[in-house]
Amino acid sequence: MIALASDHAGFELKEILKKHLIDKHYDIMDYGTSSTASVDYPIYAKKAANSVARGQCEKGIVCCGTGIGVSITANKVKGIRCALIHDEYTAEMCKKHNNANMIAMGARVVDPELAVKMVDIWLDTQFEEGRHQRRIDEIEEELD
């Protein structure tokens, strides 16, 4: 199951990604928003991130105007590694080296066609483990 969420600025991109994922037979959970009416992005990004952190969804995708706000919000949730992606390379590497369980993107900075490609790359890329797992473990450690 893939969690999806957006604010008003990311709504149309979320809907494009949702259709694409459904067409590829992925199960999705849409945490909103449901229109382009102005809303506060933290509400929706937190819902998606919490669903991933609790294991209700395996992965998550969040969108806003730039992707910055939703990525910051998602990363406040323990256990979330949300990568702000903007090209095919960052989509691949966030999974390959960081095992990102969520991605964020900006509807005002990423073309929808590229966004679809980035989602496919992220979903199809395998985590390399090894030295990268050690680094993820270090990220997950409590701060001193």
matplotlib code that plots the C-alpha trace (Angstrom):
import matplotlib.pyplot as plt

x = [0.0, 1.3, 0.2, -0.4, -1.0, -0.7, -1.8, -3.7, -0.6, 0.2, -3.3, -3.3, 0.1, -1.1, -4.1, -1.9, 0.4, -2.6, -4.1, -0.7, -0.2, -3.8, -3.2, -0.1, -2.2, -0.7, -3.0, -3.1, -4.4, -5.2, -4.8, -6.0, -6.4, -9.3, -9.2, -7.2, -8.8, -6.1, -5.1, -2.1, 0.3, 1.4, -2.0, -1.8, 1.9, 1.7, -1.2, 0.7, 4.0, 2.2, 0.6, 4.0, 5.7, 2.9, 3.1, -0.3, 1.3, 4.7, 5.7, 4.5, 4.5, 3.8, 3.4, 3.2, 4.3, 8.0, 8.1, 10.1, 7.3, 5.9, 9.3, 10.3, 6.9, 7.2, 10.8, 9.6, 7.9, 10.1, 11.1, 10.5, 13.2, 11.5, 13.6, 12.9, 13.5, 13.7, 15.2, 15.7, 19.0, 17.7, 14.8, 17.1, 19.8, 17.3, 16.2, 19.6, 21.6, 19.1, 16.2, 13.8, 10.4, 8.8, 9.4, 8.4, 8.1, 7.0, 4.2, 5.5, 9.0, 8.6, 6.8, 4.1, 5.7, 9.0, 7.1, 5.6, 9.1, 10.6, 7.9, 8.5, 12.3, 11.9, 9.5, 11.7, 15.1, 16.4, 18.2, 21.9, 22.2, 25.8, 27.6, 24.3, 22.5, 25.1, 24.4, 20.7, 21.2, 23.2, 20.4, 17.9, 20.0, 18.7, 20.6, 23.0]
y = [0.0, 3.4, 6.5, 9.7, 13.2, 16.8, 20.3, 22.4, 23.3, 19.6, 18.3, 18.0, 16.3, 13.9, 13.0, 12.3, 10.1, 8.4, 7.5, 6.2, 4.0, 2.6, 1.9, 0.0, -2.0, -0.5, -0.2, 3.4, 5.2, 8.9, 11.0, 14.2, 17.0, 16.6, 19.9, 23.0, 24.9, 26.3, 24.0, 23.6, 21.0, 19.6, 18.1, 15.9, 15.1, 13.9, 11.6, 9.9, 9.8, 8.3, 5.6, 4.6, 4.7, 2.5, 0.0, 0.7, 1.7, 0.4, 3.6, 7.2, 10.1, 13.6, 16.8, 20.5, 23.5, 22.9, 19.6, 21.2, 21.7, 18.2, 16.6, 18.5, 17.5, 13.8, 13.6, 14.8, 11.4, 8.8, 6.1, 8.1, 8.8, 11.1, 12.3, 15.5, 14.5, 16.6, 14.4, 10.8, 10.5, 11.7, 9.3, 6.4, 7.3, 8.0, 4.4, 2.8, 4.5, 5.8, 3.3, 6.2, 5.0, 8.3, 10.7, 14.4, 16.5, 20.0, 20.4, 23.9, 22.7, 19.2, 18.5, 15.8, 13.5, 13.6, 13.1, 9.8, 8.7, 9.5, 7.5, 4.5, 4.7, 5.0, 2.0, -0.2, 0.6, -1.8, -0.8, -1.7, -2.4, -3.0, 0.2, 2.1, 0.1, 1.1, 4.7, 4.4, 2.8, 5.8, 8.1, 6.2, 6.4, 8.8, 12.1, 12.6]
z = [0.0, -0.9, 1.1, -0.9, 0.4, -0.7, 0.0, -2.4, -4.5, -4.9, -5.4, -9.2, -9.2, -6.5, -8.6, -11.6, -9.5, -8.0, -11.4, -12.6, -9.5, -9.8, -13.5, -12.5, -10.0, -6.8, -3.8, -2.6, 0.4, -0.3, 2.8, 1.1, 0.4, -2.0, -3.9, -4.8, -1.9, 0.4, 3.2, 5.6, 4.2, 7.6, 8.3, 5.2, 5.2, 8.9, 8.0, 5.2, 7.2, 10.3, 8.1, 6.8, 10.3, 11.7, 8.9, 7.5, 4.3, 3.0, 1.3, 0.9, -1.6, -0.6, -2.8, -2.2, -4.2, -3.8, -1.9, 0.9, 3.5, 3.1, 3.2, 6.4, 8.0, 7.0, 8.4, 11.8, 12.2, 13.8, 11.3, 8.2, 5.6, 3.2, 0.3, -1.6, -5.2, -8.4, -11.1, -12.1, -10.3, -6.9, -7.3, -7.8, -5.2, -2.4, -2.6, -3.5, -0.8, 1.8, 1.4, 1.5, 2.5, 1.4, -1.4, -1.7, -4.8, -5.7, -8.2, -9.1, -9.9, -11.4, -14.6, -14.2, -16.8, -14.9, -11.6, -13.0, -14.1, -10.8, -8.9, -11.2, -10.7, -6.9, -6.8, -9.1, -7.4, -4.9, -1.7, -1.8, 1.9, 3.1, 4.2, 3.4, 6.1, 8.7, 7.8, 8.0, 11.5, 12.5, 11.3, 13.4, 16.6, 19.2, 19.4, 22.2]

ax = plt.figure().add_subplot(projection="3d")
ax.plot(x, y, z, "-o")
ax.set_aspect("equal")
plt.show()
